[in-house]
Amino acid sequence: MKRLLQVFIVSGFCTLVVFGIHFIFPSMITYFRANFSLSLDAIGTEYLEETVRYHHAHEVYARRPITSLLVINAVKHFDLSYAWAFIGINFFLLFVCGYLVYILARSYSFSHNIGLFSICTFFASYTILLAFFSGIYTYDEPIQYLALFSALIFLEKKLWWFFGFSLFISLLARETSALLFPSFFFILAGFSYVRKKQWKNLIHIFLVLIVPLFLYAATLFFILTNQGLLEKSGQYVLERRFIYLPFNFQSFQYTLEVFVLLFVVILFPLFIAYQSIDTIMADKSQKKALKATLLALAINTPIVFIGTRAREARLLALPLVFLWSLMGSLIHQSLQKFVFDLKKVLPWFSHRKLRSALWILLLLFLTLFLAFFSFHVYKPTLGGNSDFGFRAYLFVILVYVTFSYLLPVVQKNVSSYE
């Protein structure tokens, strides 16, 4: 009971921190205006209501009805404004996601403390920490992540009905969940009991994956037909869905933004995983999770470039649902290595003043260069008041990756002169 309370406290605290960031700095929550006075009047009431109504009625977003219906029904039954219903539901869903990340982390036999740290690393990820900033525009992702995390938990416990239902909910939340089905198939095909009874269980695998897809297709057809949006929705997919590749690479700044988002959203977690690759490959479950992530990335990333605006970074992050529960352990190992390398190097700086001064100047120059790149060269293409948050996050990640690479180099240099 004590540990469960700690999980709720940590997930609740992280949720409040993320809400605080969006409440103070320009975001969807405050209609993209700074709110340093912490005034409740700054809540973007009209904007959030318009956003919910737009998502509920538009032919594209009508295919993802869960968040809109939750908000509308909360307004109807609990006498809430659209703004507070939107805020309450989405941040509560993120809170539950934090709890599910802990459950998944523990399923890898990580300690309680690593499980708690996994919650923190989940909330610290780029598309969660800055979820409602301009350009990311999170809307349906919290319920989608909740359903996908639930599916992974039920998959681990082999509760197939609940697993299939969770996949169905994830599809109803966002149809992009279908892009993860090959990764789920890969995980299912790796179960030992499947190899023992191949034909019978291959049929079982297809059923637990295909039935949710058929249920979603039937539900989608009913929803769009009932709202008179079936033809418009199909027309949008055919005419406007796969036209974004030229848009995403139309200029230097747009191309730079694509590579920056690839770095902070995808390559940084993979860099952290690479640092502990021996540990991952030695554990079957972690190895499977990493391979499932890589497969999902190979499918999802090109589709994001072709079919969406890549600056909506949350779309790139979808495959990380397989990796987020590992990130607490992986980042913990990375930080331990970073601190170890730093402790090895620091005493040397005080003994070899000339040579250490050169290294200090080099590191200082690199830090200034990374700051110049992050805050002056990189310019988010949408513009707006949220830019500083994106640039600050990029700067911190660039510094950490650069120093993680250079400290061992300095250490080798130290060893050669001792």
VOGU-3710 file (C-alpha; in Angstrom, 3 decimals, decimal comma):
1> mkrllqvfiv> 0,000/0,000/0,000  2,875/2,353/0,847  4,506/1,725/-2,540  1,234/2,278/-4,396  0,833/5,586/-2,576  4,364/6,559/-3,628  3,518/5,746/-7,245  0,416/7,951/-7,092  2,378/10,760/-5,422  5,177/10,691/-8,010
11> sgfctlvvfg> 2,801/10,444/-10,975  0,572/13,145/-9,459  3,532/15,441/-8,809  4,849/14,989/-12,366  1,370/15,658/-13,751  1,162/18,879/-11,721  4,615/19,955/-12,938  3,595/19,454/-16,580  0,328/21,284/-15,952  2,255/24,104/-14,224
21> ihfifpsmit> 4,520/24,507/-17,255  1,509/24,790/-19,539  -0,343/27,057/-17,114  2,559/29,507/-16,800  4,072/29,471/-20,269  2,231/29,996/-23,587  0,282/26,854/-24,501  -3,119/25,602/-25,579  -4,179/25,849/-21,935  -3,665/29,632/-21,856
31> yfranfslsl> -4,449/30,287/-25,526  -0,697/30,663/-26,189  -0,234/33,581/-23,783  2,239/33,736/-20,890  0,622/33,613/-17,450  3,360/34,567/-15,001  0,754/36,081/-12,684  -0,794/32,577/-12,283  -4,255/33,926/-12,977  -7,083/31,466/-13,604
41> daigteylee> -8,552/34,062/-15,973  -5,717/33,236/-18,371  -7,243/29,838/-19,153  -8,182/29,810/-22,850  -11,851/29,042/-22,258  -13,194/30,043/-25,656  -10,247/28,587/-27,541  -10,475/25,172/-25,849  -14,240/25,027/-26,367  -13,779/25,855/-30,044
51> tvryhhahev> -11,045/23,195/-30,274  -13,274/20,477/-28,795  -16,241/21,393/-31,003  -13,996/21,480/-34,088  -12,577/18,035/-33,330  -16,030/16,637/-32,710  -17,448/17,892/-36,030  -14,511/17,716/-38,472  -14,501/14,756/-40,879  -10,930/13,775/-39,942
61> yarrpitsll> -11,126/14,159/-36,160  -14,578/12,564/-36,011  -12,745/9,262/-36,566  -11,193/9,778/-33,110  -14,234/10,449/-30,960  -13,192/9,360/-27,465  -11,533/12,519/-26,125  -14,198/14,791/-27,567  -17,018/12,635/-26,176  -15,364/12,500/-22,745
71> vinavkhfdl> -15,063/16,289/-22,657  -18,586/16,918/-23,977  -20,119/14,503/-21,469  -18,082/15,984/-18,612  -19,468/19,400/-19,560  -22,980/18,003/-19,734  -23,040/15,944/-16,528  -20,648/17,782/-14,195  -21,435/21,388/-15,092  -17,838/22,105/-16,129
81> syawafigin> -16,619/24,526/-18,740  -15,122/22,996/-21,864  -11,720/24,314/-20,828  -11,670/22,687/-17,392  -13,198/19,482/-18,735  -10,455/19,299/-21,382  -7,744/20,059/-18,830  -9,084/17,710/-16,172  -9,581/14,736/-18,502  -6,294/14,989/-20,373
91> ffllfvcgyl> -4,126/15,540/-17,311  -5,931/12,782/-15,407  -5,237/10,458/-18,337  -1,557/11,455/-18,236  -1,543/10,730/-14,492  -2,899/7,220/-15,174  -0,326/6,771/-17,951  2,385/7,479/-15,395  0,997/4,712/-13,194  0,882/2,275/-16,145
101> vyilarsysf> 4,481/3,103/-17,068  5,418/2,089/-13,510  3,524/-1,212/-13,875  5,301/-1,938/-17,163  8,698/-1,023/-15,707  8,121/-3,423/-12,820  7,189/-6,151/-15,326  10,818/-5,959/-16,529  11,894/-6,796/-12,943  13,150/-3,273/-12,313
111> shniglfsic> 13,213/-2,112/-8,702  10,494/0,035/-7,143  12,747/3,109/-7,267  13,561/2,562/-10,947  9,826/2,200/-11,562  9,259/5,576/-9,907  12,093/7,087/-11,932  10,483/5,658/-15,090  7,416/7,775/-14,344  9,626/10,862/-14,156
121> tffasytill> 11,428/10,088/-17,417  8,098/9,521/-19,162  6,847/12,949/-18,112  10,224/14,498/-18,978  10,084/13,257/-22,583  9,787/15,977/-25,217  6,230/15,287/-26,370  4,849/14,906/-22,834  6,653/17,736/-21,059  5,678/20,155/-23,850
131> affsgiytyd> 2,529/18,300/-24,913  0,181/21,265/-25,294  2,671/23,772/-26,671  2,137/25,360/-30,072  3,118/22,932/-32,825  2,655/19,752/-30,784  -1,051/20,325/-30,108  -1,744/17,173/-28,094  -5,405/16,151/-28,113  -6,123/12,400/-28,402
141> epiqylalfs> -2,704/11,072/-27,397  -3,271/10,674/-23,611  -6,160/8,221/-24,094  -4,254/6,514/-26,930  -1,182/6,023/-24,710  -3,341/4,784/-21,854  -4,936/2,155/-24,109  -1,603/1,074/-25,594  0,102/0,811/-22,198  -2,886/-1,224/-20,996
151> aliflekklw> -2,556/-3,492/-24,051  1,112/-4,106/-23,235  0,242/-4,974/-19,638  -2,533/-7,368/-20,676  -0,234/-8,849/-23,320  2,369/-9,580/-20,641  -0,287/-11,236/-18,481  -1,800/-13,069/-21,515  -5,264/-11,637/-20,812  -6,329/-11,785/-24,430
161> wffgfslfis> -9,851/-10,336/-24,220  -8,570/-7,302/-22,340  -5,606/-7,046/-24,719  -7,911/-7,005/-27,767  -10,283/-4,514/-26,153  -7,369/-2,192/-25,288  -6,176/-2,306/-28,897  -9,696/-1,475/-30,070  -9,822/1,547/-27,723  -6,381/2,676/-28,907
171> llaretsall> -7,619/2,576/-32,519  -10,763/4,472/-31,585  -8,599/7,059/-29,821  -6,332/7,444/-32,868  -6,248/5,270/-35,948  -2,449/5,580/-36,033  -2,360/2,815/-33,414  -2,692/0,413/-36,375  0,910/1,316/-37,290  2,036/-0,485/-34,127
181> fpsfffilag> 0,266/-3,749/-34,972  3,317/-5,255/-36,754  5,291/-4,660/-33,550  2,576/-6,316/-31,479  2,636/-9,238/-33,932  6,418/-9,440/-33,480  6,051/-9,573/-29,685  3,283/-12,167/-29,877  5,234/-14,348/-32,321  8,128/-14,436/-29,869
191> fsyvrkkqwk> 6,132/-16,101/-27,082  7,463/-19,582/-26,339  4,031/-21,241/-26,434  3,560/-19,986/-30,013  6,668/-21,800/-31,201  5,422/-25,030/-29,625  2,002/-24,912/-31,301  2,649/-22,872/-34,390  -0,464/-23,200/-36,550  -3,024/-23,080/-33,772
201> nlihiflvli> -1,440/-20,105/-32,087  -0,663/-18,219/-35,274  -4,419/-18,251/-35,880  -4,830/-16,990/-32,334  -2,367/-14,151/-32,980  -4,196/-13,065/-36,114  -7,491/-13,117/-34,263  -6,365/-10,966/-31,328  -4,964/-8,415/-33,787  -7,491/-8,556/-36,617
211> vplflyaatl> -10,687/-8,597/-34,521  -9,929/-5,141/-32,993  -9,249/-3,822/-36,507  -12,583/-5,135/-37,808  -14,427/-3,788/-34,772  -12,795/-0,404/-35,270  -13,663/-0,362/-38,996  -17,292/-1,186/-38,227  -17,473/1,414/-35,444  -15,822/4,030/-37,656
221> ffiltnqgll> -18,285/3,321/-40,472  -21,194/3,724/-38,052  -19,863/6,990/-36,583  -19,084/8,636/-39,928  -22,341/7,469/-41,505  -24,358/8,672/-38,516  -22,734/12,114/-38,731  -22,902/12,281/-42,529  -19,112/12,509/-42,799  -18,247/9,224/-44,519
231> eksgqyvler> -17,743/10,673/-48,002  -15,868/13,745/-46,761  -13,575/11,629/-44,602  -12,690/9,301/-47,460  -12,173/12,243/-49,801  -9,789/13,878/-47,321  -7,683/10,717/-47,050  -7,449/10,335/-50,830  -6,787/13,991/-51,690  -4,961/15,560/-48,761
241> rfiylpfnfq> -3,412/12,903/-46,539  -0,276/12,060/-48,530  0,861/15,475/-49,743  3,085/16,647/-46,883  6,559/15,482/-47,954  7,240/18,678/-49,969  5,757/20,722/-47,113  8,080/19,183/-44,508  11,202/19,853/-46,605  10,191/23,080/-48,361
251> sfqytlevfv> 13,069/25,215/-47,017  16,201/25,105/-44,892  14,311/25,927/-41,675  11,633/23,309/-42,307  14,276/20,670/-43,102  16,301/21,659/-40,040  13,193/21,375/-37,880  12,567/17,835/-39,163  16,089/16,745/-38,196  15,909/18,515/-34,831
261> llfvvilfpl> 12,652/16,744/-33,985  14,088/13,425/-35,148  16,976/14,023/-32,768  15,078/15,055/-29,636  12,112/12,692/-30,075  13,694/9,539/-31,550  17,493/9,622/-31,729  18,050/10,762/-28,141  16,110/7,805/-26,628  17,942/5,485/-29,034
271> fiayqsidti> 21,274/7,029/-27,973  20,382/6,319/-24,337  19,420/2,754/-25,290  22,673/2,294/-27,230  24,684/3,235/-24,144  23,173/0,213/-22,374  22,884/-2,073/-25,396  24,714/-4,953/-23,691  22,256/-4,879/-20,786  19,280/-4,755/-23,155
281> madksqkkal> 20,502/-7,588/-25,363  21,112/-9,779/-22,307  17,444/-9,533/-21,262  14,874/-11,160/-23,581  12,015/-8,843/-22,626  14,058/-5,648/-23,010  15,540/-6,907/-26,280  12,051/-7,604/-27,592  10,839/-4,139/-26,546  13,751/-2,448/-28,315
291> katllalain> 13,196/-4,447/-31,512  9,464/-3,680/-31,398  10,337/0,019/-31,066  12,727/-0,080/-34,029  10,147/-1,871/-36,182  7,481/0,684/-35,266  9,898/3,536/-35,999  10,691/2,074/-39,424  6,969/2,068/-40,251  5,773/5,215/-38,491
301> tpivfigtra> 8,533/7,711/-39,339  8,223/7,662/-43,175  4,433/7,845/-42,879  4,725/10,913/-40,632  6,950/12,624/-43,212  4,637/11,770/-46,108  1,199/12,082/-44,517  1,461/14,736/-41,781  3,193/17,906/-40,707  6,347/16,545/-39,077
311> rearllalpl> 6,574/19,572/-36,760  3,707/17,988/-34,794  6,338/16,005/-32,932  3,870/13,875/-30,973  3,279/11,896/-34,192  6,926/10,845/-34,291  6,792/9,703/-30,662  4,144/6,992/-31,085  6,612/4,034/-31,303  8,106/5,050/-27,955
321> vflwslmgsl> 5,177/3,389/-26,164  7,302/0,218/-26,318  10,376/1,985/-24,912  9,098/4,492/-22,333  8,881/1,885/-19,556  12,571/1,051/-20,130  13,763/4,645/-20,177  13,889/5,009/-16,391  16,454/2,220/-16,107  18,335/3,282/-19,248
331> ihqslqkfvf> 18,604/6,960/-18,252  19,608/5,931/-14,727  22,487/3,890/-16,185  23,399/6,732/-18,533  23,497/9,254/-15,676  25,617/6,898/-13,572  28,112/6,591/-16,426  28,075/10,363/-16,957  28,796/11,074/-13,276  31,502/8,369/-13,193
341> dlkkvlpwfs> 33,285/9,875/-16,222  32,964/13,366/-14,758  34,484/12,302/-11,426  37,382/10,711/-13,283  38,100/13,879/-15,232  37,578/16,646/-12,643  40,680/15,924/-10,458  42,871/16,016/-13,551  41,782/19,575/-14,343  43,346/20,843/-11,109
351> hrklrsalwi> 46,727/19,111/-11,696  47,501/19,774/-15,345  46,565/23,413/-15,629  47,696/24,169/-19,182  46,294/21,043/-20,791  43,114/21,186/-18,689  42,665/24,851/-19,630  42,664/23,858/-23,297  40,021/21,195/-22,671  37,937/23,623/-20,620
361> llllfltlfl> 38,103/26,176/-23,428  37,083/23,516/-25,941  34,113/22,406/-23,819  33,115/26,028/-23,215  33,324/26,774/-26,938  31,205/23,727/-27,743  28,614/24,752/-25,146  28,420/28,262/-26,594  28,157/26,837/-30,113  25,327/24,517/-29,042
371> affsfhvykp> 23,577/27,473/-27,385  23,971/29,535/-30,561  22,585/26,680/-32,658  19,664/26,001/-30,294  18,589/29,600/-29,686  19,537/31,340/-32,935  19,995/28,903/-35,828  17,062/26,615/-34,986  13,761/28,402/-35,415  10,511/26,405/-35,073
381> tlggnsdfgf> 8,625/27,061/-38,300  5,269/27,720/-36,666  6,699/30,578/-34,617  4,906/31,851/-31,558  5,564/32,179/-27,867  6,309/28,479/-27,272  9,631/28,600/-29,123  11,808/29,093/-26,028  10,650/25,810/-24,473  11,527/23,848/-27,624
391> raylfvilvy> 14,923/25,538/-27,912  15,788/25,094/-24,236  14,934/21,383/-24,395  17,067/20,965/-27,530  19,995/22,772/-25,868  19,910/20,564/-22,743  19,777/17,368/-24,822  22,570/18,512/-27,146  24,831/19,394/-24,203  24,154/16,066/-22,483
401> vtfsyllpvv> 24,832/13,986/-25,607  27,967/16,001/-26,491  29,450/15,768/-23,010  28,495/12,083/-22,719  30,595/11,479/-25,809  33,484/13,807/-24,938  34,060/12,916/-21,277  35,362/9,405/-22,103  37,602/11,011/-24,755  39,002/13,413/-22,156
411> qknvssye> 39,395/10,491/-19,752  41,481/8,576/-22,316  43,544/11,708/-22,829  44,057/11,890/-19,058  45,162/8,255/-18,872  47,723/8,719/-21,636  49,451/11,520/-19,723  49,478/9,952/-16,249
//
